[in-house]
Amino acid sequence: MGTSTQQHPLETVFDMLLADLRTRGIACSEPTGPITDPAFIALLTETYAMAPHEYPADAPLDVPASQP
């Protein structure tokens, strides 16, 4: 078994994310509840969001079609 000095896996993940944000020059204070902090979640979404440059014509979109 592990010792009491081991980090929880989520703590390791958030430490890595915070280190990467700082390396990118993005100012961020350490959130007290990173899983539920809306500002931190928005920052991660903005920083790491990926989208294709173009969509095939037959690709489904997550946006419902407008009703006439």
C-alpha positions as CSV (number, residue, x, y, z in Angstrom):
1,M,0.0,0.0,0.0
2,G,1.0,3.6,-0.3
3,T,2.3,6.0,2.3
4,S,0.5,8.9,3.7
5,T,2.7,11.3,1.6
6,Q,1.2,10.0,-1.7
7,Q,-1.1,12.5,-3.5
8,H,-4.6,11.6,-4.6
9,P,-4.5,11.1,-8.4
10,L,-6.8,14.1,-8.9
11,E,-4.4,16.3,-7.0
12,T,-1.6,15.2,-9.3
13,V,-3.8,16.0,-12.3
14,F,-4.6,19.5,-11.0
15,D,-1.0,20.2,-10.1
16,M,0.0,19.3,-13.6
17,L,-2.7,21.5,-15.1
18,L,-1.7,24.4,-12.9
19,A,2.0,24.0,-13.8
20,D,1.1,23.9,-17.5
21,L,-1.1,27.0,-17.2
22,R,1.8,28.8,-15.5
23,T,4.3,27.6,-18.2
24,R,1.9,29.1,-20.8
25,G,2.0,32.4,-19.0
26,I,-1.7,32.1,-17.9
27,A,-2.3,33.6,-14.5
28,C,-4.3,31.3,-12.3
29,S,-4.7,31.0,-8.6
30,E,-5.0,27.5,-7.1
31,P,-8.8,26.9,-6.7
32,T,-10.0,25.4,-3.4
33,G,-12.4,23.1,-5.3
34,P,-11.1,22.6,-8.8
35,I,-13.8,20.1,-9.7
36,T,-16.6,22.5,-9.0
37,D,-15.0,26.0,-9.5
38,P,-16.8,27.5,-12.5
39,A,-14.1,30.0,-13.2
40,F,-11.3,27.4,-13.1
41,I,-13.4,25.0,-15.3
42,A,-14.0,27.9,-17.8
43,L,-10.3,28.7,-17.9
44,L,-9.4,25.0,-18.6
45,T,-12.1,24.8,-21.3
46,E,-10.8,28.0,-22.9
47,T,-7.2,26.9,-22.7
48,Y,-7.5,23.3,-23.8
49,A,-10.6,23.4,-26.1
50,M,-9.9,21.7,-29.4
51,A,-12.2,21.7,-32.5
52,P,-11.6,20.7,-36.0
53,H,-11.0,23.4,-38.6
54,E,-13.8,22.0,-40.8
55,Y,-16.6,19.5,-40.5
56,P,-17.7,17.1,-43.2
57,A,-21.1,18.0,-44.6
58,D,-22.7,14.8,-43.3
59,A,-21.2,15.2,-39.7
60,P,-23.8,15.5,-37.0
61,L,-23.7,18.7,-35.0
62,D,-24.6,18.9,-31.3
63,V,-26.8,21.9,-32.0
64,P,-30.4,21.2,-32.7
65,A,-31.7,22.4,-36.1
66,S,-33.9,25.5,-35.9
67,Q,-37.6,24.9,-36.2
68,P,-39.4,26.8,-39.1
